[in-house]
Amino acid sequence: MSDLPVHLDIHLIRVLYLLLCEKSVSRVALKLNLPQSSISTSLRKLRDLTGDPLLVRGRHGMVPTLHGESLLKPAKRILDRTDCLFAQLSFMPEYEGRIFHIAAPDYLDSQFLPSIVAGVRRESPKSRVVIHGLGPKTDYIKLLSDGELDLVIANWDQPPQQHLHIFTLFEDQIACVMRGDCAYALRTGPNEMTVEDYFSLPHIAPSPMLPGYFGVIESFLASQNLRRNVVVESAYFGLIPDMLTRTDLVLTTGRQFMRFYEKILPLKSFTVPIKFPLMRFYQMWHERMHHGPEHIWLRELVSTAAKSLLAK
């Protein structure tokens, strides 16, 4: 064998494999759509690198040497692995498992995240789901860009755009809800709340859950130079429905969130006498995840869960 350093490229290995299979320079040139002179040059390089003629004349054309035959299977293995490396990746959820990190506030519809988890368990039983909370100190943009989060699901009036992809999941109308047997609820119909009533009633509001973001309701009121009478602020949004049942407090939130609680708690909804914008919920992800097959699958599953939510 020659003392030349072995610097093989994939093209040269492919030529080697085809020459050993086809046993013809002209047929290999035809298959690769290259001139015969190019294949002959490659054969000379291969002979120099291996120190063996690789193909010699036989009775009915060219035949591989013993050393040439011994290189056929290794060349095939290299090409197969290379093809796998550069093939379009796929994700088979029923057979493969991934860990999916999803961040969301707890003011989402009570059935939405459970539907997502149920979908993952049903379609990809080997996968794991980690649900992360969102708080004022959560740098979700950094966590997305670092790959520590796959998705953030939340609502923004103006979603951030820093290398992020955004997809609208659903919209929700804003309504008021309070204990059904409190004095105001007993004397007022669902569509009879006045603007004066709204601003005089005692309100409970969630603490800001995202840095620098005060929610659709507070942001809209501030833009109109208006302020409601917030007497309780809670970082635990999921506990607010139970707080309503024990007080005279009023909550302004999306109808989707309260729909579940109205079925199991003695609460009453009112049409808000102010034209708030819709609460718009998004799923958001970073460019680094955009083309990942498992991530595409996850986003489609989340979108399907959102459509099912609206269909109920």
Backbone hydrogen bonds in HBPLUS format (Angstrom, degrees):
<---DONOR---> <-ACCEPTOR-->    atom                        ^
c    i                          cat <-CA-CA->   ^        H-A-AA   ^      H-
h    n   atom  resd res      DA  || num        DHA   H-A  angle D-A-AA Bond
n    s   type  num  typ     dist DA aas  dist angle  dist       angle   num
A0012-LEU N   A0009-ASP O   3.06 MM   3  5.37 117.6  2.47 102.7 117.1     1
A0013-ILE N   A0009-ASP O   3.10 MM   4  6.49 154.1  2.17 151.8 159.5     2
A0014-ARG N   A0010-ILE O   2.87 MM   4  6.12 153.4  1.94 150.2 157.9     3
A0015-VAL N   A0011-HIS O   2.92 MM   4  6.22 156.0  1.98 148.8 155.3     4
A0016-LEU N   A0012-LEU O   2.93 MM   4  6.16 159.1  1.97 144.9 150.8     5
A0017-TYR N   A0013-ILE O   2.92 MM   4  6.17 165.4  1.94 150.9 153.9     6
A0018-LEU N   A0014-ARG O   2.95 MM   4  6.15 169.3  1.97 152.9 155.7     7
A0019-LEU N   A0015-VAL O   2.85 MM   4  5.98 159.1  1.90 153.3 159.3     8
A0020-LEU N   A0016-LEU O   3.01 MM   4  6.24 158.1  2.06 151.8 157.4     9
A0021-CYS N   A0017-TYR O   2.99 MM   4  6.25 140.5  2.15 142.5 153.9    10
A0022-GLU N   A0018-LEU O   2.68 MM   4  5.72 174.3  1.68 158.9 161.0    11
A0023-LYS N   A0019-LEU O   2.75 MM   4  5.07 143.3  1.88 128.1 139.2    12
A0028-VAL N   A0024-SER O   3.22 MM   4  6.34 158.2  2.27 142.8 148.6    13
A0029-ALA N   A0025-VAL O   2.98 MM   4  6.15 157.9  2.03 146.9 153.3    14
A0030-LEU N   A0026-SER O   3.00 MM   4  6.24 151.0  2.09 143.8 151.4    15
A0031-LYS N   A0027-ARG O   2.97 MM   4  6.24 155.8  2.03 145.7 151.9    16
A0032-LEU N   A0028-VAL O   2.97 MM   4  6.17 158.2  2.02 154.4 159.5    17
A0033-ASN N   A0029-ALA O   2.88 MM   4  5.70 109.0  2.40 132.9 149.1    18
A0034-LEU N   A0029-ALA O   2.91 MM   5  4.91 161.9  1.94 142.9 147.9    19
A0033-ASN N   A0030-LEU O   3.29 MM   3  4.97 149.6  2.39  92.5 101.3    20
A0038-SER N   A0035-PRO O   3.02 MM   3  5.44 131.2  2.27 106.6 118.5    21
A0039-ILE N   A0035-PRO O   3.42 MM   4  6.92 153.1  2.50 147.7 154.3    22
A0040-SER N   A0036-GLN O   2.87 MM   4  6.14 158.9  1.92 154.0 160.4    23
A0041-THR N   A0037-SER O   2.95 MM   4  6.12 152.4  2.03 141.7 148.9    24
A0042-SER N   A0038-SER O   3.06 MM   4  6.32 153.6  2.13 142.2 149.1    25
A0043-LEU N   A0039-ILE O   2.89 MM   4  6.18 151.6  1.97 147.8 155.8    26
A0044-ARG N   A0040-SER O   3.02 MM   4  6.33 151.3  2.11 145.4 152.5    27
A0045-LYS N   A0041-THR O   3.08 MM   4  6.43 155.1  2.14 146.4 152.9    28
A0046-LEU N   A0042-SER O   2.93 MM   4  6.21 158.6  1.98 149.9 155.7    29
A0047-ARG N   A0043-LEU O   2.94 MM   4  6.17 153.3  2.01 146.6 153.7    30
A0048-ASP N   A0044-ARG O   2.95 MM   4  6.23 154.1  2.02 147.2 154.2    31
A0049-LEU N   A0045-LYS O   2.89 MM   4  6.14 158.3  1.94 151.3 157.4    32
A0050-THR N   A0046-LEU O   2.95 MM   4  6.06 153.7  2.02 147.2 153.5    33
A0051-GLY N   A0047-ARG O   2.80 MM   4  5.49 135.2  2.00 137.8 148.5    34
A0055-LEU N   A0053-PRO O   2.61 MM   2  5.51 146.2  1.72 108.4  97.6    35
A0065-THR N   A0054-LEU O   2.83 MM  11  5.15 151.2  1.91 130.9 134.4    36
A0056-VAL N   A0063-VAL O   2.86 MM   7  5.48 166.0  1.88 157.6 159.1    37
A0063-VAL N   A0056-VAL O   2.70 MM   7  5.48 156.7  1.76 159.8 167.9    38
A0058-GLY N   A0061-GLY O   2.48 MM   3  5.14 149.9  1.56 148.7 159.6    39
A0069-GLU N   A0065-THR O   2.84 MM   4  6.17 161.0  1.88 157.0 160.4    40
A0070-SER N   A0066-LEU O   3.07 MM   4  6.35 147.8  2.18 141.5 150.2    41
A0071-LEU N   A0068-GLY O   3.03 MM   3  5.31 146.3  2.14 104.7 114.9    42
A0072-LEU N   A0069-GLU O   3.23 MM   3  5.41 157.6  2.28 105.6 112.2    43
A0075-ALA N   A0071-LEU O   3.04 MM   4  6.02 157.5  2.09 146.9 153.4    44
A0076-LYS N   A0072-LEU O   3.03 MM   4  6.27 152.7  2.11 146.0 153.9    45
A0077-ARG N   A0073-LYS O   2.95 MM   4  6.24 157.2  2.00 155.2 160.8    46
A0078-ILE N   A0074-PRO O   3.06 MM   4  6.31 159.8  2.11 148.6 153.3    47
A0079-LEU N   A0075-ALA O   3.04 MM   4  6.28 162.4  2.07 149.8 154.2    48
A0080-ASP N   A0076-LYS O   2.91 MM   4  6.10 158.8  1.95 150.9 157.0    49
A0081-ARG N   A0077-ARG O   2.99 MM   4  6.19 161.7  2.02 149.3 153.8    50
A0082-THR N   A0078-ILE O   2.94 MM   4  6.12 150.7  2.03 144.9 153.7    51
A0083-ASP N   A0079-LEU O   2.87 MM   4  6.07 157.3  1.92 148.9 154.7    52
A0084-CYS N   A0080-ASP O   3.02 MM   4  6.30 151.8  2.10 144.3 151.8    53
A0085-LEU N   A0081-ARG O   2.96 MM   4  6.18 150.0  2.06 141.4 149.6    54
A0086-PHE N   A0082-THR O   3.12 MM   4  6.41 153.3  2.19 151.7 156.9    55
A0087-ALA N   A0083-ASP O   2.84 MM   4  5.67 112.2  2.31 137.9 153.5    56
A0095-TYR N   A0092-MET O   2.98 MM   3  5.68 150.3  2.07 122.2 130.5    57
A0096-GLU N   A0092-MET O   2.84 MM   4  5.73 156.2  1.90 161.9 167.4    58
A0128-ARG N   A0098-ARG O   2.77 MM  30  6.23 157.6  1.82 155.3 162.1    59
A0100-PHE N   A0128-ARG O   2.85 MM  28  6.18 168.4  1.86 154.5 156.0    60
A0130-VAL N   A0100-PHE O   2.81 MM  30  6.12 164.3  1.84 166.8 167.1    61
A0150-ASP N   A0101-HIS O   2.80 MM  49  5.21 158.1  1.85 138.7 146.2    62
A0151-LEU N   A0101-HIS O   3.25 MM  50  6.72 157.6  2.31 154.2 159.3    63
A0102-ILE N   A0130-VAL O   2.94 MM  28  6.24 164.2  1.96 162.3 167.5    64
A0132-HIS N   A0102-ILE O   2.72 MM  30  5.94 166.0  1.74 149.3 153.3    65
A0103-ALA N   A0151-LEU O   2.94 MM  48  6.31 165.4  1.96 152.1 156.0    66
A0153-ILE N   A0103-ALA O   2.83 MM  50  6.24 164.3  1.85 167.3 172.3    67
A0104-ALA N   A0132-HIS O   3.01 MM  28  6.44 154.7  2.07 169.3 166.4    68
A0112-PHE N   A0109-ASP O   2.98 MM   3  5.31 153.5  2.05 112.8 121.0    69
A0115-SER N   A0111-GLN O   3.04 MM   4  6.03 141.4  2.19 134.4 144.2    70
A0115-SER N   A0112-PHE O   3.03 MM   3  5.16 121.4  2.39  98.4 113.4    71
A0116-ILE N   A0112-PHE O   3.07 MM   4  6.48 147.9  2.18 148.6 157.9    72
A0116-ILE N   A0113-LEU O   3.05 MM   3  5.01 117.5  2.45  96.4 111.9    73
A0117-VAL N   A0113-LEU O   2.96 MM   4  6.26 166.3  1.98 161.4 164.0    74
A0118-ALA N   A0114-PRO O   2.89 MM   4  6.02 159.5  1.93 144.6 150.8    75
A0119-GLY N   A0115-SER O   2.93 MM   4  6.08 149.0  2.02 140.0 148.3    76
A0120-VAL N   A0116-ILE O   3.00 MM   4  6.35 156.0  2.06 152.2 157.9    77
A0121-ARG N   A0117-VAL O   2.97 MM   4  6.23 165.5  1.99 154.4 158.3    78
A0122-ARG N   A0118-ALA O   2.91 MM   4  6.03 148.8  2.01 143.0 151.8    79
A0123-GLU N   A0119-GLY O   2.93 MM   4  6.00 164.2  1.96 149.8 153.9    80
A0124-SER N   A0120-VAL O   2.73 MM   4  5.26 154.1  1.79 143.7 151.0    81
A0127-SER N   A0124-SER O   2.92 MM   3  5.59 165.9  1.94 126.3 131.0    82
A0138-THR N   A0135-GLY O   3.01 MM   3  5.24 167.1  2.03 116.2 119.4    83
A0143-LEU N   A0139-ASP O   3.05 MM   4  6.37 162.3  2.09 152.4 158.0    84
A0144-LEU N   A0140-TYR O   2.90 MM   4  5.99 149.8  1.99 140.6 147.9    85
A0145-SER N   A0141-ILE O   3.00 MM   4  6.21 162.6  2.03 145.2 150.2    86
A0146-ASP N   A0142-LYS O   2.78 MM   4  5.93 143.7  1.91 149.6 159.8    87
A0148-GLU N   A0143-LEU O   2.88 MM   5  5.05 130.8  2.12 155.6 162.4    88
A0149-LEU N   A0143-LEU O   3.11 MM   6  5.49 138.7  2.29 127.5 121.7    89
A0147-GLY N   A0144-LEU O   3.16 MM   3  5.21 153.5  2.23 100.8 108.9    90
A0152-VAL N   A0284-MET O   3.00 MM 132  5.18 149.7  2.10 143.7 152.1    91
A0284-MET N   A0152-VAL O   2.85 MM 132  5.18 145.8  1.96 144.9 156.1    92
A0154-ALA N   A0282-TYR O   3.17 MM 128  5.69 144.6  2.30 144.5 154.8    93
A0282-TYR N   A0154-ALA O   2.78 MM 128  5.69 169.3  1.79 168.3 166.7    94
A0163-HIS N   A0161-GLN O   2.88 MM   2  5.97 112.2  2.35 120.3 103.8    95
A0287-GLU N   A0163-HIS O   3.31 MM 124  6.11 145.2  2.44 165.8 160.9    96
A0165-HIS N   A0285-TRP O   2.68 MM 120  5.30 169.8  1.69 164.5 168.3    97
A0285-TRP N   A0165-HIS O   3.02 MM 120  5.30 153.9  2.09 142.7 150.8    98
A0167-PHE N   A0283-GLN O   3.00 MM 116  5.45 149.8  2.09 155.7 163.9    99
A0283-GLN N   A0167-PHE O   2.93 MM 116  5.45 154.0  2.00 151.8 160.0   100
A0169-LEU N   A0281-PHE O   2.79 MM 112  5.60 164.8  1.81 146.9 151.6   101
A0281-PHE N   A0170-PHE O   2.91 MM 111  5.52 169.8  1.92 177.4 177.3   102
A0172-ASP N   A0279-MET O   2.74 MM 107  5.00 147.1  1.85 146.4 156.4   103
A0279-MET N   A0172-ASP O   2.87 MM 107  5.00 166.3  1.89 159.9 155.6   104
A0255-ARG N   A0173-GLN O   2.88 MM  82  5.84 151.1  1.96 165.7 173.0   105
A0175-ALA N   A0253-THR O   2.81 MM  78  5.72 165.9  1.83 170.0 170.3   106
A0253-THR N   A0175-ALA O   2.98 MM  78  5.72 155.6  2.04 162.7 168.6   107
A0176-CYS N   A0270-PHE O   3.01 MM  94  4.99 178.0  2.02 151.1 151.8   108
A0270-PHE N   A0176-CYS O   2.75 MM  94  4.99 152.9  1.82 141.9 144.4   109
A0177-VAL N   A0251-LEU O   2.90 MM  74  5.35 141.0  2.06 145.7 157.6   110
A0251-LEU N   A0177-VAL O   2.98 MM  74  5.35 167.5  1.99 156.5 160.7   111
A0178-MET N   A0268-LYS O   3.04 MM  90  5.56 151.8  2.12 145.0 152.9   112
A0268-LYS N   A0178-MET O   2.80 MM  90  5.56 157.4  1.85 162.9 170.1   113
A0182-CYS N   A0179-ARG O   3.34 MM   3  5.63 170.4  2.35 114.1 114.2   114
A0180-GLY N   A0266-PRO O   2.85 MM  86  5.53 178.4  1.85 138.2 137.9   115
A0186-LEU N   A0182-CYS O   3.03 MM   4  6.22 153.1  2.10 160.6 168.9   116
A0188-THR N   A0184-TYR O   3.10 MM   4  6.04 120.0  2.48 145.3 160.2   117
A0192-GLU N   A0189-GLY O   3.10 MM   3  5.12 169.6  2.11 117.0 116.8   118
A0271-THR N   A0190-PRO O   2.79 MM  81  6.10 164.8  1.82 169.9 169.5   119
A0198-TYR N   A0194-THR O   2.92 MM   4  6.23 162.5  1.95 151.3 155.7   120
A0199-PHE N   A0195-VAL O   3.15 MM   4  6.45 160.3  2.19 153.5 156.5   121
A0200-SER N   A0196-GLU O   3.08 MM   4  6.17 134.2  2.30 142.6 154.6   122
A0200-SER N   A0197-ASP O   3.13 MM   3  5.22 133.4  2.35  98.8 111.8   123
A0201-LEU N   A0197-ASP O   2.95 MM   4  5.98 147.4  2.06 160.2 165.4   124
A0250-VAL N   A0202-PRO O   2.88 MM  48  6.13 136.7  2.07 144.4 157.8   125
A0203-HIS N   A0229-ASN O   2.80 MM  26  5.71 170.1  1.81 154.7 152.2   126
A0231-VAL N   A0203-HIS O   2.91 MM  28  5.82 154.2  1.98 150.4 154.6   127
A0232-VAL N   A0203-HIS O   3.36 MM  29  6.71 151.2  2.45 152.6 154.5   128
A0204-ILE N   A0250-VAL O   2.89 MM  46  5.95 157.6  1.95 154.4 153.6   129
A0205-ALA N   A0232-VAL O   2.95 MM  27  6.42 155.2  2.01 151.9 158.5   130
A0234-SER N   A0205-ALA O   2.96 MM  29  6.37 154.1  2.02 148.3 156.5   131
A0207-SER N   A0234-SER O   2.80 MM  27  5.40 152.5  1.88 123.9 125.1   132
A0213-TYR N   A0210-LEU O   3.07 MM   3  5.38 156.8  2.13 137.6 133.7   133
A0219-SER N   A0215-GLY O   3.00 MM   4  5.92 158.8  2.05 148.5 155.4   134
A0220-PHE N   A0216-VAL O   2.98 MM   4  5.94 155.5  2.04 140.8 147.4   135
A0221-LEU N   A0217-ILE O   3.02 MM   4  6.24 169.3  2.03 154.7 157.7   136
A0222-ALA N   A0218-GLU O   2.90 MM   4  6.02 161.4  1.93 149.4 154.8   137
A0223-SER N   A0219-SER O   3.01 MM   4  6.20 148.0  2.12 140.5 149.0   138
A0224-GLN N   A0220-PHE O   3.19 MM   4  6.51 128.2  2.47 139.9 153.1   139
A0224-GLN N   A0221-LEU O   3.03 MM   3  5.14 138.7  2.21  98.9 111.0   140
A0226-LEU N   A0221-LEU O   2.82 MM   5  4.91 169.5  1.83 146.1 145.4   141
A0225-ASN N   A0222-ALA O   3.05 MM   3  4.86 162.1  2.08 103.3 107.3   142
A0230-VAL N   A0228-ARG O   3.12 MM   2  5.90 127.2  2.42 105.8  91.2   143
A0239-LEU N   A0236-TYR O   3.14 MM   3  5.65 154.5  2.21 111.3 118.6   144
A0240-ILE N   A0237-PHE O   3.06 MM   3  5.35 153.0  2.14 110.0 118.2   145
A0243-MET N   A0239-LEU O   3.14 MM   4  6.47 148.9  2.25 146.7 156.1   146
A0243-MET N   A0240-ILE O   2.93 MM   3  4.86 115.9  2.35  96.3 113.5   147
A0244-LEU N   A0240-ILE O   2.91 MM   4  6.23 149.2  2.01 157.9 166.5   148
A0245-THR N   A0241-PRO O   3.37 MM   4  6.73 145.9  2.50 139.5 146.9   149
A0246-ARG N   A0243-MET O   3.18 MM   3  5.47 153.4  2.25 106.6 114.4   150
A0247-THR N   A0244-LEU O   3.34 MM   3  5.35 168.4  2.35 107.2 110.6   151
A0258-MET N   A0254-GLY O   3.46 MM   4  6.83 160.9  2.50 148.5 152.8   152
A0259-ARG N   A0255-ARG O   2.92 MM   4  5.90 136.0  2.12 150.5 161.5   153
A0262-GLU N   A0258-MET O   2.90 MM   4  6.07 151.4  1.98 161.8 169.2   154
A0263-LYS N   A0260-PHE O   3.22 MM   3  5.59 144.2  2.36 103.6 113.1   155
A0264-ILE N   A0261-TYR O   3.13 MM   3  5.30 138.4  2.31 100.7 111.8   156
A0265-LEU N   A0261-TYR O   2.78 MM   4  5.62 138.1  1.95 157.5 166.2   157
A0267-LEU N   A0265-LEU O   2.79 MM   2  5.61 133.8  2.00 111.5  96.6   158
A0276-PHE N   A0274-ILE O   2.92 MM   2  5.78 129.1  2.18 109.7  94.4   159
A0289-MET N   A0286-HIS O   3.04 MM   3  5.68 151.5  2.12 116.9 124.3   160
A0290-HIS N   A0287-GLU O   3.02 MM   3  4.94 147.7  2.13 102.4 112.5   161
A0292-GLY N   A0289-MET O   3.12 MM   3  5.44 154.3  2.19 112.8 120.7   162
A0295-HIS N   A0292-GLY O   3.01 MM   3  5.12 121.9  2.36  99.1 114.5   163
A0296-ILE N   A0292-GLY O   2.88 MM   4  6.17 154.4  1.95 158.0 165.8   164
A0297-TRP N   A0293-PRO O   3.05 MM   4  6.23 156.9  2.10 141.7 147.8   165
A0298-LEU N   A0294-GLU O   3.00 MM   4  6.22 154.4  2.07 137.9 144.5   166
A0299-ARG N   A0295-HIS O   2.92 MM   4  6.16 164.6  1.94 152.7 156.0   167
A0300-GLU N   A0296-ILE O   3.04 MM   4  6.25 156.8  2.10 148.0 154.1   168
A0301-LEU N   A0297-TRP O   2.97 MM   4  6.23 151.1  2.06 146.6 155.0   169
A0302-VAL N   A0298-LEU O   2.93 MM   4  6.25 157.2  1.99 153.5 159.3   170
A0303-SER N   A0299-ARG O   2.95 MM   4  6.17 159.5  1.99 146.9 152.6   171
A0304-THR N   A0300-GLU O   2.92 MM   4  6.12 154.0  1.99 144.9 151.9   172
A0305-ALA N   A0301-LEU O   2.98 MM   4  6.25 154.7  2.05 146.9 153.6   173
A0306-ALA N   A0302-VAL O   3.00 MM   4  6.31 150.1  2.09 146.8 155.0   174
A0307-LYS N   A0303-SER O   2.99 MM   4  6.31 155.6  2.05 148.7 155.0   175
A0308-SER N   A0304-THR O   2.96 MM   4  6.21 155.4  2.02 149.2 156.0   176
A0309-LEU N   A0305-ALA O   3.04 MM   4  6.23 145.2  2.16 139.3 148.5   177
A0310-LEU N   A0306-ALA O   3.16 MM   4  6.50 153.7  2.23 148.2 153.5   178
A0311-ALA N   A0307-LYS O   3.09 MM   4  6.27 136.6  2.28 140.1 152.0   179
A0312-LYS N   A0309-LEU O   3.37 MM   3  5.64 155.1  2.43 103.2 109.9   180
